[in-house]
Each structure stands twice: as C-alpha cells, then as structure tokens.
C-alpha cells in the first residue's frame, strides 16, 4: 500500500475551532475540518502572534494602516504577526494557506470594514504570504 503524501498548510486557527478571534469566538468550518483527513494544517492567528490579546477591540484596514474601532493605530502589531506567520511558513516549507476571508489580517481579496462594507484587498498577513510565493485561499474557496 502506497503512503499518501500529506500537504502541510497554514490555517487560520479560528477556522479549526480555536477561540482566537477578536470577539473571543471561533469560526469553526466543516470544509476546513475535512481537510484534516488528507492534509496537515498548522493553526496560526497572526493577531495573537503579533501580541494582541483575545478578546480584543475590532479593527480595520484604512489607508494602509490598521486601526481599532476607537482609532488606536495597531499597524505595527499586525505586521509583526504577519512576519511571524511567514516565519512559521518558511520553517515548515509551507507553500499553501487557508485563511479566514474578510479578516483585516487574513482576508484574501476581500476585507470587511467596521461599518460592515467589504473592500477588495488582501489582509496584512495574506499580502505578505502571497508576496513570498505562498498560495492563499479562503475557507470560501474550498
């Protein structure tokens, strides 16, 4: 019997049921959990890797910065988390990631603003991963 090659992917920890979102909840996703049968998923939360707590104030991308609902600039924290996520990917030789759509960190092609509207852009972590040759898809692309 031939061994199946298991692909290692980064995955937004919230999609695996880990309560790490800004509101202290998860976004467990059945399609993502099914990937565990064939792939190895490495849970990451770039916001936590950057030093933010859970729960935390909601944030949005605005003119190249990441601002909390109250207006605090947390851009450096988001970029630190993105760099730490990239470091994990490089250490493990990861070439693919499944990240949470519409997140200011993990969104792939779509990021939700605090007013509920959606803009066409990548989140901070997704942009850095893509720039470094890592294919990023959202849970909605599965």
N, C-alpha and C positions, 0 to 999 in steps of 0.2 A: 504494500500500500504506500502510495506516494504522500509525503508530507506536504500539506498546503502551505504556501508562503503567506505569512500574515503581514499585512502592511501596517506600519506604525503611523498614526495620525495624531496631531494635536486636536483637542476637542474642548470647546467651552465647557468648563466644569458644570455650569448651571444646566446644560443640556443632559448631563448624566445624573441629575437629581441632587447635586450638591448645592446647598443653600448659600450661595455666594453673591447673588445679585444685590444691587443697591438697596432693594426693599427687604432683604433678608430671606428671600424666597428662591426657589429654583424654577427652571423651565424644563423639567424632565420631558424628553421627547422619545416616543416609541420608535421612530425610524432610526434615531441615533443609537438607542439601546440595542437595536437589532444588528447594528454594525459590529458590536462586541463579539458576535458569533464568528466573524471572519477576520476582523482587524483588531489591532491593539490600539486603544485610544488613551492618550495621555491627557488627563484633565488639567486645564490651565484656566486661571482667572487673572487676566492682565491687570485688572484694577487692584486686586489683592497683592499681586506680585510687585506692583508699584508702591504699595504701602497703605492703600486705603482700607478702611475697616468695613465690616458688614454688620448691620446695615449702614448705609451712607446716604448722603444727600444725592438726589438725581442730578445728572449733568448732561450737557450737550456740547456738540462741536459748533463753534461760532467764529467765523473769520480766522480760521487757523488755530484757534485756542479751544481749550476745554474749560467750560465754566459751569459751576454748580448753579442750582436753582436760585441761591441767594447772591450769586455773582462772584463767588470766590474762584480765582484762577488756579486750576489744578492741572494745567497742561504738562508741567514737568513730571508730575506723578504718573500721568497716562503714558508719557513717552518712556519713563523708567520701566513701567510694566510691559510695554511693547518690546523694549530691548531685552528684558529678562525672558520674555516668551520666545523671542528669536534665539536667545542663548540656549534655551532648552531644546528648541528645534535643531539647532546646529549640533549640540552634544549628542543627540539621538539619531542624527541623519534623517530627520523628518522632511518629507517633500510635499505633504498634504495636510490640510487642516479643515475641520468642520467647526465653524464659529457661529455664534448667535447673531442672527440677522437683526438689523436696525439698532444695534448697540453702538454707542459712540466709540467704543474700543474695538469691537469685533464685527460690526456690520460690514457686509460685502456688497457694495454697490448701493446700499440704502442705509441711512442713519436717521433715526427718529429724533425730532427736536422736542423740547419740553412742552411746547404748545400742542403737540400731537401730530404736527405735519412731518412729512418724510422728505428728505433731500437725497439726491443722487450723488453719493460719495462713499468712500470707504472709511471705516473707523480707523483709529490711530494704529492699532495692532495689525489689522488686516493690511493696511497700506505698507507697513514695514515688512511684513512677511512676504507680500507679493513682490516688493522691490528686491527682495533677496531670493527670488525664484521659488517660493513655496506657493503651491496652488491652494487657494482658499475658496471653499464653498460654504453656503449657509445650510442650516437644517432644512430649509425650504427647497433646496436644490436636490435633496435626496430622493 
